[in-house]
Each structure stands twice: as C-alpha cells, then as structure tokens.
Amino acid sequence: MIKKKNNIILIIPAFLLMGTAIGIQTKSLFKQMIVGLIVGVIVYFFLRYRNKKLNR
C-alpha cells in the first residue's frame, strides 16, 4: 500500500488566491485577500482536527 501524502496545507494559498480573484473583480483587493486568508486558515485547522479524529 502506498501511503497517501497529506497536502492539506495547500488549502491556505488556494483560498488566498480565490479571495484575490474575487477582490480584483469587486475592486476591494486587500479586503478580499484577508478574508480568503482567514477562511483558508480556519478550514485548514478544521480539516486537520477532523483528520486526527478520524485516524484514531
């Protein structure tokens, strides 16, 4: 069996880039980038907690 890599950290830049794209469209770039970064960090910690709970 091949052990699956856990690349959950890559979700933070993904949300940051989505926030940047939305910010470019709505003319509020930095506000949307910050919101995307915060959401990415929250989702990262939620998924990390959930994965630890499922692996037990």
C-alpha positions in Angstrom: 0.0 0.0 0.0 1.2 3.5 -0.9 0.9 6.0 1.9 -1.1 9.0 0.7 0.6 12.4 1.1 -1.2 14.8 3.3 -1.2 18.1 1.4 -3.8 19.8 3.4 -1.6 22.9 3.9 -2.1 23.8 0.3 -5.7 24.8 1.0 -4.5 28.1 2.6 -2.9 29.5 -0.6 -5.9 28.2 -2.6 -8.4 30.3 -0.5 -6.0 33.2 -0.7 -5.9 33.1 -4.5 -9.7 32.8 -4.6 -10.0 35.8 -2.4 -7.6 37.7 -4.7 -9.6 36.8 -7.8 -12.8 38.0 -6.1 -11.1 41.1 -4.9 -9.9 42.0 -8.4 -13.5 41.7 -9.7 -15.1 43.7 -6.9 -12.4 46.4 -6.6 -11.6 45.6 -3.0 -8.5 43.5 -3.4 -6.9 43.7 0.1 -10.1 43.2 2.0 -11.0 40.0 0.0 -7.4 38.7 0.2 -7.5 39.0 4.0 -10.9 37.3 4.2 -9.6 34.5 1.9 -6.5 34.0 4.1 -8.6 33.9 7.3 -11.1 31.4 5.8 -8.2 29.3 4.5 -6.6 29.1 7.9 -9.9 28.2 9.6 -10.6 25.5 7.0 -7.1 24.1 7.4 -7.4 23.8 11.2 -10.9 22.3 10.9 -9.7 19.7 8.4 -6.6 18.9 10.4 -8.7 18.4 13.5 -11.2 16.2 11.6 -8.4 14.1 10.1 -6.8 13.5 13.5 -10.2 12.5 14.9 -10.9 10.0 12.0 -7.4 8.4 12.2 -7.9 7.3 15.8 
